[in-house]
Amino acid sequence: MIKAEDLYFSYTGSPPYVLDNINLEIRDGEYVSVVGENGSGKSTLMRLILKFIKPTSGSIVSRTKRIGYVPQKNDFSNSNFPITVYETLNSYRRLLKIKNKSVIAENLEQVGMSGFARALMGTLSGGQSQKILIARALMGNPDLLILDEPSTGVDINSQQEVYGFLKKINQENGITIVSVEHNLDAAISNSTLIYHLKDGQGHLCTPGKYAEEFLKNKGKVDDNA
């Protein structure tokens, strides 16, 4: 699905590198959480996968039919912005050139938000807004879903719902998920693999191995990494 070989990236085009000799392979159907401290290169790796930026050297290839992307920031967080949930999804449907409008209702039902089509985006809670952004990302049936810190600004109960849904579509629909995470609890509980970045270099391991190797000195899982 995703393969990076001898990947280097610097925003200046020269050392020091944000990502330094990354070699990574993510197979179809995996749920990978990308973790690490601020500045470790998590968001940069995500942008490379999405082809928003190009490697300084080396390569990164995504063999996908379509990628769904859930950003961290919600452009409609201002309650005065007059756009409804339906309008948000419909504009994306038109962008993807999907003719069948029923896909909007289907995706809202899928994320448990059927009754919110006429609600203004700015009036939604953090959890509700995140579900709508996931519904938008799933339009067009992507085989890869990329999320940028999906629990940011979301209450605990809604976090459980969001992560439960992500785990469900990964296991039942086979959608490959790559999620940039600061929520280590969620990463360990839901991922099939964890990719730990530190000083621009990465290490891929199972959630159990991650807890053993990287968290043994912390005493408990927290949200600070």
Secondary structure, 3 states (H helix, E strand, C coil): CEEEEEEEECCCCCCCCCEEEEEEEECCCCEEEEECCCCCCHHHHHHHHCCCCCCCEEEEEECCCCEEEECCCCCCCCCCCCCEHHHHHHHHHHHCCCCCCHHHHHHHHHCCCHHHCCCEHHHCCHHHHHHHHHHHHCCCCCCEEEEECCCCCCCHHHHHHHHHHHHHHHHHHCCEEEEECCCHHHHHHHCCEEEEEECCEEEEECHHHHHHHHCCCCCCCCCCC
